[in-house]
Amino acid sequence: MENLVLRKKLIIMLSVMSAMLFASLNQTIVVTALPTIISDLNGINYYSWVFTMFMLASSVTSILVGKLSDIYGRKIFILIGISVFTIGSFLCGLSDSMIKLILFRGIQGFGAGMIMSTAFTIVGDLFSPRERGKWQGFMSSVFGISSMCGPTIGGWIADNADWHWVFWVFLPLGIVAFLMILFIYPSQAVKTKESIDYYGSLFISLTIVPLLLALTWGGRNYGWISSIIIFLFVCSACAFLFFIYSEKRASSPVLPLSLFKNDIYSLSNFIAFLLGMGMFGTIMYMPYFIQGVIGTSATKSGLIMMPMILSMVFANVICGQLMSKTGKYKIFVIIGLLIMGSGMLLLSFLNIYSTTLRIVVNIIMIGFGLGLSTPVVLLSVQNAVPQRILGVATSSVQLFRQLGGTVGVAVMGTIMNLKLQFELTGLSKESDLYSVIEQNSTFKKLQDPEILMNHKEIENIKESLTPEMQETLIQISEMIREALGHSLTFAFLLTSIFLSIGLVLSFFLKEIPFRRSNRTNVAPGLPPEKKEPSTYYK
């Protein structure tokens, strides 16, 4: 498709970006409206499953669709993805119980996985590696738009209208995106002699799902050494061994193991894993610091986090343009990881007296570094693999980044909780408040960091106490805020160490010239392969 005229390429890109905007807006709009939805459906105990089900479905789908789109073409899967996501969104709006909402969120996740997996691969079909950088930057800007608009729209709907419209308001955009791709996107001939790796697809799914569940539940719902967490890890490990065995025997593996012999592919995916740790860790736990430690409202917390998204989008676009213009990419991931790691390190020096300006500067550094790094790992992988497996390569980068985010959030959460308990014990004993906290169930509840983020709940607790006890509440709240701050900054420090590992590894990333054409099936770093029938586009 790289031979299409520029005008048609632009129209196709516009339709693909519309599909991405439809999916990403429906994800971000839910964030601020979810408390209202949970309250209406009486489902506080299943709160995390609304996100977990979506994550599981999208993660598994993206890697499977990556391979299938290499065989059957991108068009059919992005159309199916939009259709499934639209149906899932419509059904979510009809939910009258948490079980239904969780189930329909899973349907949404299946559709989102298809859309996101094929969207970035389509850029690789339309443009040569040398041209892709600037277009990948524009694609990433879609997430910035949805991150800015989604939460605001979701909050307004939750406050002023029926929450069901959170899932319905953007349905027309999905229909428009579907029709644009249906009539504009060229059809692709199915590759011959390509079998589907059913066993590989099954075992990689059985590897990913228990692993993500264990990392999501561990340290929160269950202890890390509890029987259910150990069971999930064992199941994941066993499925992984079967996956390796099946891939070695498959004629057309869902994830070719030979790819990992390519140093650029392996190193870029590992860097993507570390970037995911830093990105999702910051997005998840900075609001804890802003609201729980500094004492800022949820609305202001969202505004404080917005510069991170804006700086990431800005750096993404600039990096893409520079990569396309210069043909260089290694320098950008080095600079990006250096800036991002420095910003994360500076977060570890924050305290309860830190100003909003200081926090904003630090998270802008993280966002800017992230924006410089993320397009590099994707384009370096796409440039280092044959065009015929572009879908597999692109989806694997997304999978590794998702796994990194899940691991990062789990690790930071565990570190935060352990450090928090240690800090609370030490501070309370030093201030003679230990016995007061242990003997009073109301004060003991304050040790949960979630309570510190709910300022209204703290006010309700304060009003229920006598004036003498209110003074004690203020002292205990101050002590717990300080302990939470220490635990979070320690987690940020460890995350900066992980990013420094990524920085060191980036120096070993081999930089090869961007290919100026998609016609060859052989990429630098991989052995020559048998010539395949040419692909025909209408």
Secondary structure, 3 states (H helix, E strand, C coil): CCCCCHHHHHHHHHHHHHHHHHHHHHHHHHHHHHHHHHHHHCCHHHHHHHHHHHHHHHHHHHHHHHHHHHHHCCHHHHHHHHHHHHHHHHHHHHCCCHHHHHHHHHHHHHHHHHHHHHHHHHHHHHCCHHHHHHHHHHHHHHHHHHHHHHHHHHHHHHHHCCCCHHHHCCHHHHHHHHHHHHHHCCCECCCCCCCCCHHHHHHHHHHHHHHHHHHHHECCCECCCCHHHHHHHHHHHHHHHHHHHHHHHCCCCCCCHHHHHCHHHHHHHHHHHHHHHHHHHHHHHHHHHHHHHCCCCHHHHHHHHHHHHHHHHHHHHHHHHHHHHHCCCHHHHHHHHHHHHHHHHHHCCCCCCCCHHHHHHHHHHHHHHHHHHHHHHHHHHHHHCCHHHHHHHHHHHHHHHHHHHHHHHHHHHHHHHHHHHHHHHHHHHHCCCHHHHHHCHHHHHCCCHHHHHCHHHHHHHHHCCCHHHHHHHHHHHHHHHHHHHHHHHHHHHHHHHHHHHHHHHHCCCCCCCCCCCCCCCCCCCCCCCCCCCCCCEC
